[in-house]
């Protein structure tokens, strides 16, 4: 059995912590979605984390790190973030976490497919085959009959995954010139501004009993962002990215603990197909042909 070097172990632990934090963040989102419009929930996600992100930047080098000349890409990423979070928040109104995660796992496959027209990357037939298999996994989760294919929650998750994939492509471009702090800061800031502007006309006053949930949303969201940044900073993506799929375990556990729901067999089969395809793609990144 091979032993991971210390830097790899550090990255793996940070990724596991990030997945746990983001799962708790999604619990906060799901608890808020019945009471507030989806766009307002997206705004609350950004506003709650922004002070902690600012503190992180001040402690790691100051605001010189957020200077940029690539405003077009940052603005585009901000739009993607708003629509993605609003779509995901809308989906969480009706879908259990485990099912939402299973469908969202299509994102790594979409990133690979989108990298061809948008980044000019070459994708060999093996990776295209993995993408097709992953899409088949999505169909297993959806169970394409007259009722499930029309589920708005499922469509919203797939839209969120597509927007996330487009955002990931912009990150690849921004990463060539901008710092991690800058990318995080502008994403959270623009998310907050755009979402507040879109939600203002239907803004609902925050209920007193929800401030604790918002505090949890702030801490889990900010820590998750920090942990995932540290994970990719210290370790190759091909090593740590598969650990993102531990989100399914968190989703199943939290669904059972909080909402007393469990996934059925077909959903687990479809999730397994999507995860296997995603892991294969991640491993093939070292051998892209």
C-alpha positions, 0 to 999 in steps of 0.5 A, spaced: 500 500 500 502 506 497 503 512 503 501 519 501 507 524 502 506 529 507 503 535 503 498 530 499 496 528 506 495 535 508 491 537 502 487 531 503 485 533 510 483 540 508 479 537 502 475 533 507 474 538 511 472 543 506 467 538 503 464 537 511 464 545 511 460 546 505 455 540 507 453 544 513 453 550 509 448 547 504 444 544 510 443 552 512 441 554 505 436 548 505 433 550 512 432 558 509 429 556 502 422 555 505 422 562 508 426 566 503 426 567 495 432 563 492 435 569 490 435 572 497 438 566 499 444 567 494 445 574 497 445 571 504 450 566 502 455 572 500 453 577 505 454 572 511 461 570 508 464 577 506 466 579 513 470 573 514 473 573 507 475 580 508 479 578 515 482 572 511 485 577 506 488 582 511 491 576 515 494 573 509 497 579 505 492 585 505 488 588 499 494 588 494 492 581 493 485 583 490 488 588 485 486 585 478 485 588 470 481 582 468 474 585 470 470 582 465 472 575 467 470 577 474 464 580 472 462 573 468 464 569 474 460 573 479 453 572 474 455 565 474 455 565 482 449 568 483 445 564 478 448 557 480 447 559 488 439 561 486 438 555 482 441 550 487 437 554 493 431 553 489 432 545 488 433 544 495 426 546 497 424 540 494 430 535 493 434 531 499 441 533 499 443 526 497 439 527 491 442 534 489 449 532 490 448 526 486 446 530 480 451 536 482 457 531 481 456 531 473 460 538 474 467 535 473 464 532 467 462 538 464 468 542 466 472 537 461 467 538 456 467 545 456 474 546 456 474 543 449 471 549 446 472 555 451 480 553 453 482 549 446 484 543 450 484 536 447 480 531 450 481 524 448 476 518 446 477 515 453 475 522 457 469 523 452 466 516 453 467 517 461 463 523 460 457 519 456 457 514 462 456 520 467 450 523 463 447 516 463 448 516 471 444 522 471 439 519 467 439 513 472 438 518 478 432 522 474 429 515 472 426 518 465 419 517 466 413 522 465 413 525 472 421 525 474 424 528 468 419 534 469 421 535 476 424 543 477 428 541 483 432 536 478 433 541 472 435 546 477 441 542 480 443 541 473 443 548 471 447 549 477 452 544 475 452 547 468 453 554 471 459 551 476 462 548 470 462 555 467 465 558 473 470 553 474 473 554 466 473 562 468 477 560 474 482 556 470 483 563 466 484 567 472 488 563 475 494 565 470 494 572 473 490 573 479 491 571 486 487 566 490 485 571 495 483 576 489 478 570 486 475 569 492 474 576 494 471 578 487 467 572 487 463 573 494 463 581 493 460 580 486 455 575 488 453 579 494 452 585 490 448 582 484 444 577 488 442 583 493 440 587 487 436 582 484 432 580 490 431 587 493 424 588 490 422 581 494 426 582 500 423 578 506 425 581 513 430 576 517 426 572 522 429 572 529 430 565 529 434 565 523 440 569 525 443 563 528 443 559 522 446 565 518 452 565 523 453 557 521 452 559 514 457 564 514 462 560 518 461 554 514 461 558 507 468 562 509 471 556 512 470 551 506 472 556 501 479 557 505 480 549 506 478 548 499 483 553 497 489 550 502 487 543 499 489 545 492 494 549 494 498 544 497 496 538 493 495 536 485 488 536 483 488 529 481 489 526 488 484 530 492 479 532 487 476 525 488 475 526 496 469 531 493 465 525 492 465 524 500 459 529 500 454 524 498 456 521 505 455 527 508 448 528 504 445 522 506 447 522 513 444 529 514 438 527 510 437 522 515 439 526 521 435 532 520 429 530 515 429 523 516 430 521 509 434 516 505 436 515 498 433 509 494 437 504 490 436 507 483 439 514 486 445 510 489 446 506 483 446 513 478 450 516 483 455 511 483 456 511 475 457 519 476 462 518 481 466 513 477 466 517 471 468 523 475 474 519 478 476 516 472 476 523 468 480 526 474 485 521 474 486 521 466 488 529 467 495 526 467 494 522 461 489 527 457 490 523 450 
